[in-house]
Amino acid sequence: MKTMDENKTIRILLADDHALFRQGLKKILDMEEDLAVCGEAQNGEEVVDKVKLLKPNIILMDINMPLLNGVEATKYVKEVSPETKVIALTIHEDEEYLFEIVKEGAAGFLLKDVETPTLVQAIQEVNKGNSFIHPTITHKLLGEFNRLAQNSPRNIKSDEAVQSELTGREKEILELMAQGYTNKEISKELYISEKTVKNHVSNILRKMDVTDRTQAVITALKCGVVQI
């Protein structure tokens, strides 16, 4: 039987205003050895209260909730518990809040009809510090990044500097990051170890003078390193 204090257990808070959906999700997640649901919330205000008390590793956050929606709740969560990671959930792939919730700090974005293996993979990857975007909405998200990047002033390294500093392999990895690939998937695609991928990603962030993968992809789009 699983216990909540196991070091390797990923503690998850379910945030959704539909009780039946939460119950179904809990049954699925509790079947996984490394996952445990530590609490539930039916609105955004409950999310903020419970994250302070429970300190979950991951929140599965419905975007459309009463009192505080998922975007607003994510903003508060990242203020009171920066180490807690948020995966946004929605029914529609054209969700208008998609970009906003990522901007507020969500590390993942999934459709509610996601298959169980993909859901579990997303939780595990985000818990490691990676990002995970549902494949069917990756292109839409990157399109919005591209639009904003084209219209925003540069406040980091010049396009030429970024282009010249990145190696061919780093550009290759950036292309895959932009497509939503995880480090593990990149390692399989390029036939290199996951540790090597992590080293390349660290070098990419340093050379681009950014702090996370999302900023790296936005910068790559702006500089023309990545095309969508």
C-alpha positions as CSV (number, residue, x, y, z in Angstrom):
1,M,0.0,0.0,0.0
2,K,1.3,3.5,-0.9
3,T,2.1,6.0,1.8
4,M,2.1,9.8,1.4
5,D,5.6,10.2,2.9
6,E,7.4,8.0,0.4
7,N,10.3,10.0,-1.0
8,K,9.6,9.1,-4.6
9,T,5.8,9.6,-4.5
10,I,4.5,12.5,-6.5
11,R,1.8,14.3,-4.5
12,I,-1.0,15.6,-6.6
13,L,-3.8,18.1,-5.9
14,L,-6.8,17.8,-8.2
15,A,-8.5,21.1,-9.0
16,D,-11.8,20.8,-10.9
17,D,-15.4,21.9,-10.2
18,H,-16.8,18.6,-11.4
19,A,-16.8,16.0,-8.6
20,L,-17.3,13.1,-11.0
21,F,-14.2,14.1,-13.0
22,R,-12.1,14.4,-9.9
23,Q,-13.2,11.0,-8.7
24,G,-12.4,9.4,-12.0
25,L,-9.0,11.0,-12.1
26,K,-8.2,10.0,-8.6
27,K,-9.0,6.3,-9.4
28,I,-6.7,6.4,-12.4
29,L,-3.8,8.1,-10.6
30,D,-4.0,6.0,-7.4
31,M,-3.3,2.9,-9.6
32,E,0.1,4.3,-10.3
33,E,2.9,3.3,-7.9
34,D,4.7,6.7,-7.9
35,L,1.6,8.9,-7.8
36,A,-0.7,9.8,-4.9
37,V,-3.6,12.3,-4.8
38,C,-3.1,14.3,-1.6
39,G,-6.2,16.6,-1.9
40,E,-9.0,18.0,-4.1
41,A,-10.3,21.5,-4.7
42,Q,-13.6,22.5,-6.5
43,N,-12.7,26.1,-7.2
44,G,-9.8,28.5,-7.5
45,E,-10.0,29.8,-4.0
46,E,-9.8,26.3,-2.5
47,V,-6.7,25.6,-4.7
48,V,-4.9,28.6,-3.1
49,D,-5.9,27.6,0.4
50,K,-5.0,23.9,0.0
51,V,-1.7,24.4,-1.8
52,K,-0.5,26.4,1.3
53,L,-1.5,23.5,3.6
54,L,-0.7,20.4,1.5
55,K,2.3,21.6,-0.6
56,P,1.7,19.3,-3.5
57,N,4.3,18.5,-6.1
58,I,1.8,18.9,-8.9
59,I,-1.6,20.5,-9.4
60,L,-3.9,19.2,-12.2
61,M,-5.7,22.5,-12.8
62,D,-9.0,22.9,-14.7
63,I,-9.0,26.3,-16.4
64,N,-12.7,27.0,-16.1
65,M,-13.4,27.0,-12.4
66,P,-15.7,29.3,-10.3
67,L,-14.5,32.1,-7.9
68,L,-10.9,32.0,-9.4
69,N,-10.3,30.5,-12.8
70,G,-7.3,28.3,-13.5
71,V,-5.2,31.2,-14.8
72,E,-5.8,33.4,-11.7
73,A,-5.3,30.4,-9.4
74,T,-2.0,29.5,-11.1
75,K,-0.7,33.0,-10.6
76,Y,-1.4,32.8,-6.8
77,V,0.0,29.3,-6.6
78,K,3.3,30.3,-8.1
79,E,3.4,33.2,-5.6
80,V,2.7,31.2,-2.4
81,S,4.3,27.9,-3.4
82,P,6.8,28.4,-6.3
83,E,8.0,24.8,-6.1
84,T,4.6,23.4,-6.9
85,K,4.1,22.8,-10.6
86,V,0.9,23.3,-12.5
87,I,-0.5,21.2,-15.3
88,A,-3.5,22.9,-16.9
89,L,-6.5,20.9,-18.1
90,T,-9.2,21.9,-20.6
91,I,-11.8,20.3,-22.8
92,H,-11.1,22.4,-25.9
93,E,-7.8,22.7,-27.8
94,D,-8.7,26.2,-28.9
95,E,-9.0,27.3,-25.2
96,E,-8.6,31.1,-25.1
97,Y,-6.7,31.0,-21.8
98,L,-4.1,28.5,-23.2
99,F,-1.3,31.1,-23.6
100,E,-2.3,33.1,-20.4
101,I,-1.9,30.1,-18.1
102,V,1.4,29.1,-19.5
103,K,2.6,32.7,-19.1
104,E,1.5,32.6,-15.4
105,G,3.7,29.6,-14.8
106,A,1.9,26.4,-15.8
107,A,4.5,23.8,-16.9
108,G,2.0,21.6,-18.8
109,F,-1.2,21.8,-20.8
110,L,-3.4,18.8,-21.5
111,L,-6.8,18.1,-23.0
112,K,-9.2,16.3,-20.6
113,D,-9.6,13.4,-23.0
114,V,-5.9,12.6,-22.8
115,E,-5.0,8.9,-22.6
116,T,-3.8,7.6,-19.2
117,P,-0.2,6.8,-20.3
118,T,0.2,10.4,-21.6
119,L,-1.3,11.9,-18.5
120,V,1.1,9.9,-16.3
121,Q,4.0,10.8,-18.5
122,A,3.1,14.5,-18.3
123,I,3.0,14.4,-14.5
124,Q,6.3,12.6,-14.3
125,E,8.1,14.9,-16.8
126,V,6.7,18.1,-15.2
127,N,7.7,16.8,-11.7
128,K,11.3,16.5,-13.1
129,G,11.3,20.1,-14.1
130,N,10.4,19.6,-17.8
131,S,7.5,21.0,-19.7
132,F,4.7,19.0,-21.3
133,I,2.2,20.3,-23.9
134,H,-0.5,18.1,-25.4
135,P,0.7,17.3,-29.0
136,T,-2.5,18.5,-30.6
137,I,-2.1,22.0,-29.2
138,T,1.6,22.5,-29.4
139,H,1.4,24.2,-32.8
140,K,-1.3,26.6,-31.6
141,L,0.8,27.6,-28.5
142,L,3.9,28.1,-30.6
143,G,2.0,30.1,-33.1
144,E,1.0,32.5,-30.3
145,F,4.6,32.6,-29.0
146,N,5.8,33.5,-32.5
147,R,3.2,36.3,-32.9
148,L,4.2,37.9,-29.6
149,A,7.9,37.4,-30.3
150,Q,7.6,39.2,-33.7
151,N,5.8,42.2,-32.1
152,S,7.9,42.5,-28.9
153,P,11.1,44.6,-28.4
154,R,14.3,42.6,-27.9
155,N,15.6,42.8,-24.4
156,I,18.0,39.9,-24.5
157,K,20.9,38.9,-26.8
158,S,20.8,40.0,-30.5
159,D,19.5,37.5,-33.1
160,E,23.0,37.3,-34.6
161,A,24.6,36.5,-31.3
162,V,22.2,33.8,-30.5
163,Q,22.5,32.2,-33.9
164,S,26.3,32.2,-33.8
165,E,26.7,30.9,-30.3
166,L,24.4,27.9,-30.7
167,T,25.9,24.7,-32.1
168,G,24.2,22.6,-34.7
169,R,23.2,20.0,-32.1
170,E,21.8,22.7,-29.8
171,K,19.7,24.0,-32.7
172,E,18.5,20.5,-33.4
173,I,17.4,20.1,-29.8
174,L,15.7,23.5,-29.8
175,E,13.6,22.3,-32.9
176,L,12.4,19.3,-30.9
177,M,11.8,21.4,-27.8
178,A,9.6,23.6,-29.9
179,Q,7.6,20.6,-30.9
180,G,6.9,19.6,-27.3
181,Y,9.5,16.8,-27.0
182,T,10.6,15.9,-23.5
183,N,14.3,15.2,-22.7
184,K,13.6,11.5,-22.9
185,E,11.9,11.8,-26.3
186,I,14.8,14.0,-27.6
187,S,17.3,11.4,-26.4
188,K,15.5,8.6,-28.3
189,E,15.1,10.8,-31.4
190,L,18.8,11.8,-31.6
191,Y,20.2,8.5,-30.2
192,I,22.0,10.3,-27.3
193,S,21.6,9.8,-23.5
194,E,19.1,11.8,-21.5
195,K,22.0,13.2,-19.5
196,T,23.6,14.5,-22.6
197,V,20.3,16.2,-23.6
198,K,20.0,17.8,-20.2
199,N,23.6,19.2,-20.6
200,H,22.7,20.6,-24.0
201,V,19.5,22.2,-22.7
202,S,21.5,23.8,-19.8
203,N,24.0,25.2,-22.4
204,I,21.1,26.5,-24.6
205,L,19.5,28.4,-21.6
206,R,22.9,29.9,-20.7
207,K,23.8,31.0,-24.2
208,M,20.4,32.5,-24.8
209,D,20.4,34.2,-21.4
210,V,17.0,32.8,-20.4
211,T,15.8,30.8,-17.4
212,D,13.5,28.1,-18.8
213,R,12.6,26.1,-21.9
214,T,9.6,28.2,-22.7
215,Q,11.7,31.4,-22.9
216,A,14.2,29.5,-25.0
217,V,11.6,28.5,-27.5
218,I,10.2,32.0,-27.7
219,T,13.7,33.4,-28.3
220,A,14.5,30.7,-30.9
221,L,11.3,31.7,-32.8
222,K,12.2,35.4,-32.7
223,C,15.8,34.7,-33.8
224,G,14.7,32.4,-36.6
225,V,16.5,29.4,-35.1
226,V,13.2,27.6,-35.0
227,Q,10.5,27.7,-37.7
228,I,6.9,26.6,-37.3
